[in-house]
Amino acid sequence: MPADPLPRLARSGPAPRTGIVHLGLGAFFRAHGAVYVAEAMARSGGDWGILGVSLQRPDMRDALAPQGGTYTALELGPDGQTARTIDSVTAVLVAREDPAAVIAAMADPAVRIVSLTVTEKGYCHNPATGALNLSHPDIAHDIANPLPVSAPGFLVRALAARRAAGLPPFTVLCCDNLPDNGRVVRDVTLSLARAIDPALADWIEAQGRFPSTMVDRIVPASTDDTIATVARLTGRHDAAPVQHELFRQWVIEDDFVGGDRPDLAPVGVQFTHDVTPWEHMKLRMLNGTHSALAYTGYLAGHQTIADCMADPVFAAFAHRLWSREIIPALTPPPGADLTAYARALADRYANPGIRHRTWQIAMDGSQKLPQRILGTLATALDDGRQAPGLILTIAAWMRYVGGTDEHGQPIDVRDPLAARLRALCDANPAPDARVRALLGVSDIFPPALVPRLTAPVTAALTRLTEAGARAAVADLTEVPA
C-alpha cells in the first residue's frame, strides 16, 4: 500500500495583523525580507504581518493559502541543511484577478509600508537612464485606466486612494537590485502620478518616502528536490519552500513616513543615511561577477556558479574581476574591507550546497547589464584603466542572446527584449556587425559609451566565437585552458 501522505504545513497560531503589503512575492523576498520581519516581530512585537501580492500569476497564492501563508526556509550550508518555518506572510492576493482588492489593501490605514521585489523590468523604465517608459503598454494602460496592471500603477492608484481618504502615504521600500533603488521607484512613481494627476504627484513628492536599500542573499530557485528535502526534514508537505545560503545582509536608508517601521536593527538590519556605497559594493562585486560567470560559464557548459568556481579558469576569472577591475572602481562603505568581501563572496560562490543556476542568473540581461557591468566599466575607462573581463562579459552576453550555444544547441533566452535582440543577432551574424547592432540598443547602452566599447567588444566576441568561452576566459588569467 502507498504510504500515507504527509500532513500539510499549517499556521500554528493566529496570524499577525497586516502592516506591510509586498508586491512581487517571489522566492527572494520570502528568503530575505520576510525572514527579517518574522524575527523582528518575534523579538519586539508589532503588527507587521505581510500581505503578499502576485502581480500576474496565482501560483503563489494557490500554494500558500492552504498553509495559512506559512512556508519553510531551507538554509543550505556547506555541512548540511536546516529548515525553519516562516510565519510573517498572512495571505496573498493576485492583482490580475482583483486589482481593486490590492488597491484597497494598500490604502488600509494599518498598512505603513509597501515593499517591492518586482525585478528590474517591473519598474517599466529605461535601465540606461532610469526614466519611466511612458510608451510601455502597461504604463499606457495605467494612465488611461483606474485599475492598474503595473507595479508603479498600483503604487500611484493606492497613494491616490490614501490622499482622498485623508491618510498619510505609506513608505515605499524597494528591495530590488537596482542602484539607488529608492530614487528609481520614486522617479517612476512621480512620473506616472504626474501623467495622471499633477496635484497627486506634488503630494507624493512632498510627503512620500522612498528609502533606498541594499539586499544580499543568494536564493537559488526551489525545485521538486527542495520540496522533498523539506518533507524529509520536517515531516510536513510544503508546496512553496524557499532555499537560501547562510549569509544575509540588509542595509536600509532610515527614512520612513512618520519613522514607522519594524524593529529590524536588533535582528541584523543596518540603518544608514546613505546606502549608495553599499549598493555599489554589492551590485558590482556580487551581481556583477554573478552575471560575468553566468554568461561565460553557461557558454562553457557550467550549470551552476559552484560549478564555475570548481573550474580553476573561472575561479581565477572571478578573482581577476574583483581585484583588477571592480574594486579599483569602488569607494568602500564605511568600515568595509573590499578585499575581504571578495574572499567571502568566493567562499559563498563555491558552496556546493548552493545550486544557483547560470541560466537563472542570465535572465533579463538587458535590464541587468547597465547596473551590474556598465557602471563599473564606465568608471574604469574614465580612470584610464582597461577592463577586459567586463568587456568579455558583454561579448558573452551578445553570444548568449543570439539563442545558440557553442555546440549549436538552442538557448531559452528569457529577457523582455529577447525577440528584438534575437532579430538583431540573426540579421548580423558576423561579430563586428553583431556588436555594432547590439551596442545600438540605447535602452541598454548609453550612446556616449558606445564608441569606447565597439573595438574591444568586437575583439572579445571574435575570440569567443573562434575559441570558445573557456579559452577566452583563460586568456585573461594565469590558468591554462
N, C-alpha and C positions, 0 to 999 in steps of 0.2 A: 504494500500500500504506500502511496506517496506520503511524505512527511507532512505533518500539519503546517499550515502557513504560519509565518511569524506574525505576532501582533504588530499593528501599525504604530509607529511613533505618534505620540499624542501629548498635548499640553497637560502638565500635572497639576497646575493651579490656575487661578484667574489670570487673564491677560492684563498687562499694564494698559493704562489709558493712553490713547494716541497723542503724541506731541510732535511727531515728525512724519511727514509724508516723503517717501523716497521714489523718485521717478527713475525707472530702469533697474528693476530689482534682479540683477544678474548675479553671477557667482562671485564676482569680485567684492561687491558691497556686502554680500552676506558672509563673506570670509574675512572682512576687514571692519568697515564701519559699524555694521550691526553687532559684531562681537564686542567692540569697544563700548557701544551703547548698553548692551546687556550687562557688561561688567560694571559700568558706571551706575546703572540702576541697582544692581545687586549690592554695591558698596555704599552708595549715597542716597538711594531712593530717587523719587521724582517721576513725573508722568511723561515718560519719553518713549512710549511704545511707538513702533514704526509701522505705518500703513504703507505697504508697497504698491507700486503702480507699474504694471506691464503696459508699455505704450502700444504694443501691437498684438502679441500672441497671448492666448490663455494658458499656455503650458504651465507656467509657474504657479498661477492661481489654482489650477486643477491639481497640481502636485501638493501644494502646501495646505489647501483648505481642509482636507481630511485630517491633517496633522495639527490643526489649530494654529498654523503659521510656524510651528517649531520645525527645526531641522538639525542635522548633525554636521558639525565642523570637524573634519578629519585632518589632524596635523601629521604631516609627512616628515619625519625626522630621519637622519641617516641611520639611526639604530632601531627604527620601528615607527608604528603609527598609534596615535592616541585620538579617541573620539570623545566629543563633548556635545551636549545639546544646547542650542542657542534658542532663546525664547523671546527675543526683543521684537520680532516681527509679529504683528497681531492679525493681519489679513492682507489680501491682495486684490486690487481692482484691475480690470482690463480696460484701458482707455478707449480702445476702438469699439468696445461693446456699450459703454455708458460714459461718454465724456462728461456729461453733466454731473454724474456722481463724483468724478475725480475733482472737478472744479469745486463742488460743494465741500468735499473733504479738505481741500487745500484752503478754503475760505473759512473753515471752522475756527473760531477764536482760540480753541485749545491747541491748535497747531501753530508752533512758533518757528519751526524750521522746515523748509523744503529742500531736500538734498537730491543730488543727481549723479548717476553714472550711466550716461546715455551714449558713450563713446564719442570720439571726435566728430563723426559725421552727424550726430544727433543735434548739434547746435546750428545746422543749416547755414554755416558760414564759410567764407573763403579761407582755408587754412593759411594761405600765403599772406593775407592781410588782416584776418580776424574780423572782417566786416560781414554783417548779415547779408546773405544772398536773397535779396527781395524777389528774385525771379524763381527761387526754389519752389517747386509745386506745393510743398506743404506750407510754406510761408505765404504764398499767394492765396491758398485756401484759408489760412488762419486770419488773413487780413479781411477777407470777404465774409467769413462765417463766424458766428459767436461760439460754436462748438469746435475746438481746435483738434489738430492731429499731431502737431509737433511739440517737443518739449518747451521751446520758447513760447509757443502759443498757449500752452497750459499755464505757464508762469504769468503771462500777461493777463489772461482772462481771469485767473484766480485772484491776482492782485487787484484787478478792476472790481471784482466782487467784494473784496475786503474794503476797498476805498468807499464803495457805495454803501456799505454797512457801517461805516464809521470806525472800522477797525484799523490798527496799525498793520503795516506789511509784515509778512514773515521774512526771516532771514533766508536767503538763497545760498546754499552751501554746495558748491561744485566739487565733486570728488573724482573727476576725470583727469587723465594725464595730459594736461594742456599747460603750457607756460602761462603764468599769470591768469590762471583759470577763472578766478573771481572777476577780473576785468572782462574776460571774454564773455562770460554769461551775462554780466551787467550790460555790456555794449549791445549784445544781440537782443536782450530783453528791452532795453530802452529804444533801440531802433524799431523793433516791432511795435512797441507801445506807441511810439510817435506816429507810425503809419496808421494806427487805429484811432488814437485819441491823444493829441499833444498834451492836454491837461493831465491825463493819466501818466504820461511819461515824466512830466515835471514833478508829480507827486512821488513817483518811484525814485526819481533821481535825488529828491530831497530827503526822503525818509527811508528808502530801502537800504539794505546792507547785503553785500556780496563778498564775503571774505574769501580770500584765496587759500588753497590748501595744497599740501604735498602728501600723497598717499603711496605707500610702498609695502607690498606683499606679493609674492609670486603665487598665483592661483591657477593651477592647471585645470583644464576642463574636466568635469566629472564624467565618468563612464559607467557602464554596467558593472565593471570590476569595482568601482568605488562603492556602488550600492551593495555589492556582495561583501566587500570588506567591512562596511558599517554593520551589516546584518550579523556577520561573524563576531564582531567586537562587542556589539550591544544587545544582540538577541531581539532586535526590532527591525522592521522593514521601514526604511526611509526612502521615499520616492525622489527626494530633492536634496541630497547631501552636497556639501562642498568640500574640497580638499585644498590644503594650503601648506606652505612652509612654516617653520617655527618663527622666522623673523617677521617683524611688522614695524611700521612706523607711520605716524600721522602727525603732521605739522599744520597748524591752523592759525590764520590771521585772527587775532582776537577782536573781532568787530561784528557784534551781533545786535539785532534790534532789541533795545532795552537791556542789553547784556544778558539775555536769557538763553541759556544753553545747558546741556547736561554737564555734570561734574566729571569731566573727562581727564583732567590733569592727573588725578591720583591713579588712574589706570594706564598711564603712559603716554597720553597725547601731549604734545608740546605746543604751547601757545606762544605766538610771537607777533611783533608788529610788522615784520617783513618776511614773507615766505619765499621771495624770489630766489635767493641763493640756494635754498633747499630744493626748490622746484628744478632749478638748472642742474644741480648736482644729480638728482635722481633721474630726470628726463634724459640727460645727456650721457650719464655714466651707466645707468641701468638700462633704460629703454633704448638708448642709442646703440649700445653693444648687443642688446637683445635683437634689435632689428638687423644689425650687421651680421650676427650669427644666423639669424633666421633665413635671410635670403641666400647668403653664401653657403650656409650649412645645408639648407634644403636642396640647393642645386647639386651639392656634392653627395647627397644621399643620406644625410643625417636626419633622423626623425625628431629628435629632441635636443634641447640645449645641453642636457647632460651628455648626450652622445657627442655633441660638438666638443665639449670640454674634455672628453676622454680621448679625443684626437689631438695629438701634440701640435699639429699645424694650426688648428683652430683655437686651441688654448693660447698659443703664442700670439695669434692674431688679436684675441681679446685683450691680452696684456699690452700689446703694442698700441692698440687704440687708446686704452686708458692712459698709459704713461707718456706717449709722444703726441697724441692728437687731441684728446678730450681734456685731461687735467690742465694742460697749459692754457686752455681757453676758458677756464673757470675761475671765478672768485669763490673761495670756500666759504660756507656758512660759518658763523662764529663758533669756534671751538672744534670744527670738523677737520679731520685729517683725511684728505682725499686719497692718499696712497693706501692708508689703512682701509678706507671704504672700498677701494678697488679689490684689495685682498679678500675682504669679506664677501664682495659680490662674486668673486671667483669661486669661493667655497660654496656659496648658495647655488651657483650655476651647476657645480659639479655634483651636487647632492643626488645620489642615484634614486632616492625616493620621489623626486620631483620629475615627472614626465611632462615637461612643458613643451608642447609640440611646436616645431619650427613653423609648420603650416598655420597653426593658430596665431602665432605672433606676426606672421607675414600678412595677415588680413588687414585691409583698409590702409595699405601703404601710402596711398595718395594723401590721406589725411595725417599720417604719422611722420612722414619724411620731413616736413618743414620744422616740426618741433624737435624731433629726435636727432636729426642729422644736419639739416641745412644751417641751423643757427650756429652750431659748433663749427661747421665748415666755413661759414662766412667770417666768423671771428678769427679763425686760423689764417685765412687768406688776407684779411685786413692787417694782421700782425706780421705778414710776410713769411708765414710758415706753410710748408706743404702738408697735405693731409691725404696721402694716397690710400689709406684704409677707408676713410669716409668716401673718397671718390670711388673706390671699388664697390662699396656698399650701394651707391647709386647705380652703378653699372649692373650689379647683381639684381637689383630691383627691376631694372629695364629688361634684363633677360627673363626674369620671373614673370612679369606681367605680359610677356609675349604668349604665355599659355602653354609652353612646351619645355620640358626639362632637357638636360644634356643627353638623355637617351631617347629623345623623341616622344616621351610619354606626356600625355596632357596634364596640365596643372589646373586645379579648380581654383581660379583666382577669385577671391571674394573682396570686392572693392566697389565703392559707389561709382567710380569711373571706369570699371572693368571693361565695358563694351567699347568705350572711347579709346582707352589705352590699347586694347587688343587690335582695334581697327588701325590705329597708327602704326603698331608693330607689323601687322600684316602688309600694310602698304609700303613699309620701309624696312625690308629685311636686312639690308647691309648695316653694319654697326654705325658707320658715320651718319647715314640717313636716319636711322632709328634714334640716335642721340639727339640730332637736331629736332626731330619731330616731337620727342617726349619733353625735351627741355623747353619747347614752345608752349607747353601746357602751363599757362600762367596761374592757374588755380593751385599749382604745386610749387613752381619755381619762380621766384621773383625775377623779373626781367633784368634787373641790374646785376644779378649774379650769373646769369646765363653765359655771357662772353668768357668769364673766367673758368667755366666748367666744361665748355664744349670740347676742347682738345684733350684734357686729361681723362674725361669720362669716355671719350671715343677710344682712346688708347686702352683703357681698362676693359671696356666691353669687347674690344677686338681680342685682347688676351683671354678673357673669359670664354669667348666663342671658339677660339682656336685650341686652347689648352685645357679648359675646364676650370671649375671653381676651385678645387683643391690646389691645383698648380698655381693659379692666380693668387690665392691667399698665401701659399708658400713663398712666392716671390717677395713678400713683404716681411717675412720672418726669417729667422736663422735655422728653422727646422726644415729639412728637405722633404719634398712631397713624396 
